[in-house]
Every structure is written in structure tokens, then in C-alpha cells.
Amino acid sequence: MPIYEYECGVCDFRFEKKQGFDAESVAMCPKCKGKARRIIHSIPAIFKGSGFYITDSRKDKKAEKGKEAEKGKEELPGKGKEKGK
């Protein structure tokens, strides 16, 4: 079960509560019985290695065009060769 952090709007007391995902959020401060709200934090994710950026998976269009042109030249039958020898 995740641990959620709450802050009281009256006394600014911060506390943690272990709750399930589907449980109702705590509405009262345990210290002063004031209204509490859930604190949302960003996740500590670090992306390492390749494949996380758009430039990692993008193909170079110039290189692709050059490869296609070379294939076209190789596939032409009889070009540069004499028949009958």
C-alpha cells in the first residue's frame, strides 16, 4: 500500500498515512482536527540509456535517400556491361 502525505490547512502540520489506492483521503488533521489536504509529489524517475528521446529512434532521412539511390543504381540490368561476351 502507498504512503500519502497530508498537510493541515489550519495548523500547517504535515503527516503521512498508509492507504490503499481506492481508500478515501483523510480529511481531518490528527493534531487540531482541521481540514487536511493530500500533498502531491513528482516521482523520482531517472531515464538512462538510449530510447527515451525522440532523436534516439528517428531515422536519418538523408542517409535513407542515399541508400535508396545506391540500390536503384545496382538493380539496373545490363548497365555498364556488354551483351554477348
VMD Tcl script that draws the C-alpha trace (Angstrom):
set ca {
  {0.00 0.00 0.00}
  {1.27 3.50 -0.79}
  {2.03 6.13 1.83}
  {0.41 9.52 1.22}
  {1.48 12.83 2.73}
  {-1.11 15.29 4.03}
  {-0.93 18.90 5.27}
  {-3.37 20.64 7.56}
  {-4.77 23.92 6.25}
  {-5.21 25.32 9.79}
  {-2.00 24.47 11.69}
  {0.27 23.50 8.72}
  {1.03 20.14 10.37}
  {2.28 17.51 7.91}
  {1.61 13.84 8.44}
  {1.72 10.58 6.50}
  {-0.99 7.96 6.13}
  {-0.66 4.45 4.68}
  {-3.73 3.88 2.49}
  {-4.93 1.71 -0.36}
  {-5.46 3.16 -3.83}
  {-9.23 3.04 -3.55}
  {-9.43 4.41 0.03}
  {-10.97 7.81 0.78}
  {-8.42 10.55 1.52}
  {-8.03 11.72 5.12}
  {-10.00 14.90 5.68}
  {-9.02 15.76 9.28}
  {-5.73 16.70 10.90}
  {-4.85 14.37 13.82}
  {-3.37 17.29 15.76}
  {-6.01 20.04 15.58}
  {-8.88 18.28 13.75}
  {-8.70 20.90 10.96}
  {-9.16 20.18 7.25}
  {-6.21 18.35 5.67}
  {-5.28 18.03 2.01}
  {-3.14 15.49 0.18}
  {0.31 16.68 -0.95}
  {1.23 15.58 -4.49}
  {4.92 15.00 -5.24}
  {6.68 14.33 -8.52}
  {8.05 10.84 -8.99}
  {11.82 10.31 -8.71}
  {12.36 8.86 -12.19}
  {15.70 8.98 -13.95}
  {15.83 7.92 -17.59}
  {19.19 6.44 -18.54}
  {20.34 4.83 -21.75}
  {19.01 5.14 -25.26}
  {15.43 5.01 -26.43}
  {13.95 7.71 -24.21}
  {14.30 10.66 -26.56}
  {12.71 11.22 -29.98}
  {16.16 11.62 -31.54}
  {17.11 8.08 -30.44}
  {14.53 6.40 -32.65}
  {14.43 8.83 -35.55}
  {15.96 7.61 -38.80}
  {18.21 9.96 -40.72}
  {16.28 10.93 -43.87}
  {19.41 11.98 -45.79}
  {21.08 8.61 -45.18}
  {17.90 6.77 -46.22}
  {17.71 8.70 -49.52}
  {21.36 7.95 -50.25}
  {20.85 4.22 -49.64}
  {17.78 4.13 -51.89}
  {19.68 5.84 -54.72}
  {22.54 3.31 -54.44}
  {20.08 0.40 -54.56}
  {18.48 1.85 -57.68}
  {21.82 2.03 -59.46}
  {22.74 -1.56 -58.55}
  {19.42 -3.00 -59.68}
  {19.57 -1.66 -63.27}
  {20.21 -4.70 -65.51}
  {22.86 -4.52 -68.23}
  {24.11 -1.06 -67.36}
  {27.84 -0.86 -67.94}
  {28.06 -4.45 -69.18}
  {28.25 -5.56 -72.80}
  {25.97 -8.32 -74.05}
  {27.31 -11.32 -75.90}
  {30.71 -11.71 -74.28}
}
mol new
graphics top color blue
foreach p $ca { graphics top sphere $p radius 0.5 }
foreach p [lrange $ca 0 end-1] q [lrange $ca 1 end] { graphics top cylinder $p $q radius 0.2 }
display resetview
